[in-house]
Amino acid sequence: MTKKSPVKFGTDGWRGIIADDFTFENVRAAAAAIAHYVLANEDATKGVCVGYDTRFGSPAFAAAVAEVLAGAGIPVQLADRITPTPALSYAVKHRGAAGGVMITSSHNPAQWNGVKYKAAYGGSGSPSIMAEIESMLGKPVPSAKAAKIEQVNFVPPYVEAIQEFVDLNLIAKSGFKLAIDCMYGAGAGILAGIFKKIGVDFVEIRANHDPLFPGINPEPIEPHIRMLQETVVVQKCDAGLVTDGDADRIGAADENGNFVDPHKIYAVILQWILERKQWPGDVTRAFNTTSMLDRIAARYGRKLHEHGIGFKFVCDLMLTEDILIGGEESGGIGIRKHLPERDGLLNALLLANIMAEEKKTLGQLVARVQQEYGEHQYGRIDLHIPDQQKNATIARAKAGVEEFAGMKVEKVETLDGIKFWLDNPEAKSKPNAAKTWLLLRASGTEPLLRIYSESCSKESVTRLLEAAREFALTS
């Protein structure tokens, strides 16, 4: 009889608090479920790649995963050093492996760690794959003649690949100075190494290995990027580029130290690809991502697909549709020509490439898309509240809400969470203004309620987020 497992796979694998639910026992249970999946659905003789990030215990947890897989008769290529998640995904695809396992909790606080599964195509496991793996949790560890565990450096081939994807000569000649914030994560030294090789002026911060992530969560958003913002101003840089704990997400600061959110980064990259590269294919975006992308896609005659929250939905579409690029609110942007996977380091290089080609600072690039497609401002708050209160908030929202911050609810969508489209009087006075919406979404794995909003001004976004906070806290 299969017993219930404490492990639960969410939008991007399983995450837990170290020594609470993220224990060696549970990590081995997750590895056993992955082993069952690989043995049932893939050519297990191709082996599985296993990587890890800078978090506390990550190398030891990765070794435990490797031992379970090898004990099930599956050969393992185990990282011999800290590895960015996109480098692990690249290794899976280009080594022809049966799959990959990454020990990381991405952007979560220091007390968390996690397990991500990467499928044979080099990207997040699709929803159907993750559901099948989860269904195998609690089954006994498969036993077979032990396979070999080989230690491998996955990083150099990946670095070579992302360098070939951009015009390094153009970046080298741009004369721009760039700040790099590694957030104590797995991306440390990679962009710096590339820029040093080609002679780009740069300054790198928070590149030391510190699993405590002192003072921050390794998530490339405010307030955690404040040090980058200050560095850009003090060091007179033309942009600041930041990757999260496992380097698959991107954030940025412009030359004045202003935060450039992932929505605007995606918009800048999308417009450049459609205008300059003219690569074929459709565009995807998550339910909580800016509608500016819809306007850009429409301008260039590209179909836009909206999907649930989590990069696995992007990846799933990339495998079934003609998708050029896809992304999500949290800074995960993937380009199919590279991998069906988000890649913060590649996107940082792309921003440097775009700045060089357009001869504009990052702030000037953002101003241009805002001017062409209308002002789109975005905000998000994370409420760490008990599950009972979180669920009560969602129940009240589903029951019906007439207004938020004095703005009448015009329609409601429930693709992933509850999104309220609002009648914002301010938008009527602005040409080409962004439509106003507010989204409430409960985490399926944490006592957490996320609140998102987009509107035509920072002020109206702030009012909506605060109104939604009050709504949640009075549930």
Summary of the structure (lengths in Angstrom):
residues: 475
radius of gyration: 21.8
end to end distance: 39.8
largest distance: 71.1
contacts: 1801
relative contact order: 0.11
helix: 39%
strand: 23%
